């Protein structure tokens, strides 16, 4: 790994020139993004140009949904979805080293009709969203999702430039990707007790764009220390995921992180930017050397699906019943990416 052992805060990158600047200004932003991706794997990205009212609408929709009675939220339970969308109650999602987190989630992604060819073929994770009967919820979440997805395409091109590749090296594979947006609610918990390592993980996709409403996120630096990542204005917290670490053969770092248990109520909105399900991800030739041999390649969607199958209770039950199986060569949770605790 090339991550700095002693970073104590995240770098801040102003991306406004990606939207409005000329080629040289855009290249400078790309170089800043690349340095942060190499040295830390996490960064704040400001200047994204996304209208504040889109986030306000998303937050309002989340508050109204999570305020519903549990029985009403369970009408949208993820276990009723054919493609892993909808409401995730407390205890449904458990990472490898952890116990159940105090959180509830609503998940959505690209809204594809049932007659889409990939959906008809049974491709995991693709298909229609689940929508609760809540006025304005679909409209607010979709508007935010589409805006952040478009900004993510700009970042994807900038990451390619930062690596010395053609701008569309990665983005040409993101045409119908299972890039998920999660609305996460951490309720007020006066008795919150934290334990080191609980919920520590890397993100399975290419990169993540996160907007939280309060502190709690921590990043593991190269010295094995947890570094606080509080919100910074309207900036996104952007972190590299497993697929970009693999594509760059470790040049970019998928950094281990967790959410510390805090007493205050908190909302968090990560969009996990991915490539199309069947995309084969292998190290780019420029990053393969005798001292850094190529890591084994993966299919992006299969990696995501295999990790999801090992985290969610309802999918574990279906595996135990023989209804689902892990993809061939599936990695164990967190295997091969990020930093192991205690390294």
N, C-alpha and C positions, 0 to 999 in steps of 0.2 A: 504494500500500500504506500502511496505517496503522501498521505494525509499528515499535516503538521501535528507533532506530538503536544504542542503547548498552546494551541489557540484557546483563547478565553472568551471570545465573542465572535459573532459572525460578521463577515465583510458585507458592505452595503453597495449594491450596484444600481445606478440610475439607468433604467432601460429606455428612457424617453426618446433617445436618438434612434432606437430601433424602429420607432413609429414615424419619426419626422426627419431624421438626419440623412445626410448623404453617405456614400460608401465608406469614406474614411472614418466618420463618426460612428457608423454602425460597426465597423471593424474594431474600433477601440472598445465599444461596449462588449463585443464578443470576446475580446482578449481578457477583459475584467471578469466576465462570466467563467471563462476557462480557468483563470487562476484560482477563483473560488472553488470551482469544481474539482480541481487537482489537489488543492491544499487543505480544504475543509470538507467539501462535499455538501455543504449547506451555505446559504447566503440569504440576505434580504434583497428583494428586487422591488424598487420603487419606479415611479414614472411609467406605469403600465397603461395608463389612459383609460382604464375601465371606470365608467361613471359610478360615483358613490351610491347613487340611488339603487343600483343593481344589487350591491351588497346589503343595503338597508332592507330591500325587499326580500332578499334571501333570509336574513336574520329574522325578520318579522314572520316569514312563513315557517321557519324552524321553531320559533317560540310558540306559535299557535298550534303546530302539530304536536310538539312534545307536551303541551299543556292538556291535550286530550286525555280522557280516561284510558287506562291501559287496554281495556277491552276494545275500545274504538281503534287504538293504534294497531292492535293485533289483527284487525281486518286486513291490514297491509303487510302481515308477517312475511318475512323473506322466504320462509319455508313453503309458502303457497305459490311462490314465483317459479317459473320454469327456467329462469336465467339469472338468478341471484340478485334480485332487486327488491327493495321495500324495507320494512321495519325490522330492526335487529334489537330485541330486548336485552336487558342486562343479563350477562351470563352466557349468551349465545356464542360470543367470540372470545377465544382464549388463546393467547400466544404460547409458544412452546415452554417458556420458563415461568409463566405467570399463572396467577389465579384470575378469576373473573374480575374485570375492571368495572368500576362504578360508572357505566356510561350506557347510553342508548343511541341508536343510529338509524338514519334513513338513508338508503343508498339508491342512486339512479345513475344512468349512463346514456349512451346514444340510444335514442328511442326508435327502434327498428320494427317494422310491421311483421306480422307472422308469415307473410308471403315473400319476405326477403329471401333470396337464394341461400345465404349462409344460415339464416334462422331455420329455414326448411330442412337444411342438411344436418341440423342438430348441433351446430357449433356451440360449445359451451360459452356462457356469459353474454351471448348476443341475443337481442330480442326486444320486446316492448318493456317500458317501465311500468311499475305499479303506482297508481295515483290514488291517494286518499280523497275522500269526499270533503274537501276543504277549499272554500272559495279562494281563488287566486294562487293556490299552492303550486299547481303545475306551471302556470305562467311565470311566476317569480323564479322558481328553481331552474326552469329551462332557459330563461333569459340570462341568468348568471352563468349557467353551464356553458352556453354557446359563446359568451364573451370571453370567459377564461380559456376555453378550448382554443379560440382564435389567437389569443395572446401566447398560449403554449406553442402554437405552430411557429410564431416568431422566435421564441426562445430555442426551439428545436433547431431551427436554421442557424441561429447564432452559435449554438454549441458545436455544430458541424464546422462552421468557419473557424472557431477557436481551436479546433483540432487539425486545421489545415486541409479539410475535406471540402467538397462541393456543398453549397448551402442545402441542397435537397437530399443529401446523403441519407438522412434519417427520415425527414418529413415525408418523403414520397411513399413511405410504408404506413403512414397514419391517415388512412382514407376511411376506414370503418372499424376503428379500434375500440376495444372494451375499456375506454378511459372513464373511470368511475368518479362521480362526485358523492362525497359522504357528508351528511349533516349530522354532526355528533353533539350530543348534549351530555355534559357532566353535571349532574345535579349537585345542589348544595349538600355538603356532607361535613357536619361539625366534628365528626369522629374520624376524619380521614387520617389514615396512617400509611406512610409510604415504606416500601422495602426495596433495597437496591436490586436492580435488574428486572423488576416486575414489568412485563410488557415490552421489554427491549426487543427491537426488531429492525430490519431494513425494509424498504419499500420494494415491492416486487416488480414495479413497472420501470419506465425510463426516467421519469422525474416527477416531482410532486409540487403543486402550487397550493399553499396553505394560507388561509386567513383565520386566525384565532381571535377570540374576544378577551382572553386573559392569559396569565402566565400558567406554566405547567409543563410545557415542552422542554426536554433536555436532550442534548447531543453528547455523545461519547467522544472525547478527543483521544489523540494517540497515546497520551499518558494514562488513559484509563479513568479520566475525571469526567463527571457529568457537568456540562455547561448549560446554564439557563438560557433560554431563547424566548424572551418576552415579546409581545407584539410591538411593532414599530410603525406607528401611524397607519396608513393604508397600504403599506408594503406587503408583498407576499413573502412568506418564508418558502424558499425553493430549495429542494434537496435532490441530489442524484439518487436514482434507484438502481436496482440490480442489473437491468438490461443495458444501461449506459456504462456501468462498470464493466460488464462483459464485453460490450462492443469495443471499448477502449482498452481492454486487457488490463484493467486496473489503473489506467491513467487518470480517469475520473473515479471518484470514490463514493460508493454507496454507504453512507455513514450510519452506524447504529444509533438509534434514538429511542426515546420512551416518553410517556406522559406521566409526570409525577402526580401523585395524589394530593390534591389541594382542597381546602374546605370550601372555597367559593364556587358558585355556579359558573359554568363556563361553556361556551359553544366553540366548535372548531369545524372548519370547512375545507378539507383537503380535496383537491382534484388530482387524481393519479393519472398522469399523461402516459399513454401507452401507444404501441404500434399495433397493426392488424394482427389478428389471432395467429395466423399461420406463418408469420414472419420468422425466418431463421436468423438468429442473432449469433454471430461469430466475431472474434477479435479482428479489427481492421489490420491489414498487413503492416502498416507503418508502426504499430505498437507491439509487434511480435519480434523478439530478438533472441539470441542464444541465452541471454541472461533472464529473459522474460518469455518463456515459451507460451504458446497459445493455450488458453483455457478451453475446455470442451464447450462447443456451441449448444444452444438451447432454442426451442421454439417459444417465442415470447408468450403466446397465449397459454401454451401448455404449462409453462413455469408459473404463471399467475394462477391458473386453475388448480394446479397441484398444491400450491401453497394454501389457497382458499379451502380446498378439501380437507386440509389438516388443521384448520383453525375453527371452523364453524360447527357447532354442535349438531345441527340438523343434517349437515352433509356427512359428518362422522357416523351418524346413525344410518344414513343411506348406504355408506360404504360397508358398515357392519352387516347390513341386511343383504349385501351383494348386489344392490341396485346401481352402485357406482364404483369405479376403480380408479386408482391413481394412474396418470399417464406413465408410459414406460420411461425409465430413467429419471423419475421425479426426485428432486432433491428434498432432503429433510428440511424442516423449517430453519431458516437462517443459515443453512449450510453454504459455505463458500463465499459469502458476501459480508461486507461490513467488518467490524472488529468484534472478536469474541470478548465477553466480559472477562476481565482478569488478564488480558494480553499485556 
